[in-house]
Amino acid sequence: MIQVLGLIGLLLIAAAWAVNIARRGPPPPLDLTVLYFFGSVALTIYAAVLGDAVFTVLNALSSVLSFINLVRALRIKTPG
């Protein structure tokens, strides 16, 4: 039962990030995005080593979505 609560939290957090990207608003500042991306990757590895499926998936999604924001921020930073 508690894992269901974790999965609901995972889905809500991932949905919020996806909605933010879909709105095509400006990405977070580049320095914040880089730190967030590498932090998410590190936490993905950590959660995977611990065997925590919910946090492994959550942090993997966080890594992917922050990478998307990183690409968006770099496109804005470099015109063309």
Summary of the structure (lengths in Angstrom):
residues: 80
radius of gyration: 13.9
end to end distance: 50.3
largest distance: 50.3
contacts: 203
relative contact order: 0.18
helix: 84%
strand: 0%
